[in-house]
Amino acid sequence: MAFHAKAREALAWLDDAVEGARQSQEMPRGHLRVTAPVDLGMDVLPELVVRFRARHRQITVELLVTDAPLDLAVNRVDIALRASVGDLPDMGYRASAVAQFRIGLYAAPTYLAAHGNTPDAPSALAAHDWVVSREFAGAAQLRLTDRRGRSNEVIARPVIRTSDYASVLRLTLAGGGIGPIPDLVAAKAVASGALSPVLPEWNVSEGKLYAISLSGRAAPARVRVFRDFVRTELGAL
């Protein structure tokens, strides 16, 4: 009798677990672990996550902000947001593009006023101070491209280097010089007037932001609704 009672208890627990898993696939609820690079995690996602939570009160969110690519399975990450200017490497996970971005040039109005206002041609950039992330090494020759496909090479003279675009944004806002920044990251500062686009018809590069998950379309509802929310919100930018 004791054996049968324990067996019934185990089967009931299994049924509950299966039902819970089924509901998590259909209903947006549970704990969502998201990883994102520093610039997005600090300057874009906070407001998005708060608005997302206002719509989906049954979902709690844990945000892992790092430029290091975390293994989703090892770190129990539900969804990773990663930017790439080319094709993503094969990671064995499902990836879908949620936004396009361009890395443009920006500066604080105070900096531009103190240095003769906004450059009107790529050739005028050589006379300016630059704030760059570590991917730009030395007095690099940058190839700018416009919307018509024309290219122009300029010499960037970095006076401040830093580790990530989030820091480039803050140093540029402080008047440190002209900085290459992804438009998704710069959008809020541009809208408020704290940053001004420099040669907005030209950009350093273009790329896509991807949402990467373990199970793609079969992901739990909390992952699917967050992915769709991010795609809609970033598309509005």
C-alpha positions, 0 to 999 in steps of 0.5 A: 500500500505504501508503495502504491501511495508513493507511486501515485504521489510521484505520478501526480507530481509528474503530471503537475510538472508536465502541466506547468511546462505546457503552460509556460509554453503557452502563457507568458510567465516565469523568470526570464534571464537576458544577456546583452552587451554593455551599451545596450544593457546600460542605455537601451534596455532599462526603459524597455525592460520596465515597459515590458514588465508593465505589460507582463506582470507575471514575468520577472527579469534578470539582466546580465550585462556583459560584452563577453558572449555567455554560453546560454546552456551553461549560464541558464540564459533564456535569450541573448541580444548580440550585435554583429556587423557581419554574419553571426558565427555558428553557435548551435543556437537559434538566432533571429534579427530584431533590429538593424543599426548603423554606427554613425558619428556624434558629438555634444553641441558644446564640443562642436561650438567650441571647435568651429561647429559641425563638420560639413564634409568627411575631410573636415574630420581630421581636425577634430578630437575623437573618442573611440572604443578599443576596436579602433586601434591607433590613428586609424584610417576609417572608411565612411560610407554614405547611403548612395554607396560612396566611400571616403577614408578619414584619419581618426585622431583618438584623444580618448580610448575606452572599452565599450560604446557605453563609455564612448557615449558618456565621454562624448556627452561630456564634450570629449570629441566626436565618437562613433556610436551605434544609432540605437545607443545614441537615439535617446541622447539625440532626441533630447538634444544632448548629442548631435549627429555629425555627417548623418549621411555617412556611417562607419558601419552597419549591422544587425542586432540578433536575439539568440535562444536555445529553442527558437520558435519552440521557446517558452512564451516569456522568451517569445513575447520579450523577443517580439517586444524588443523587435517592436520597440527598437523598430520604433527607434 
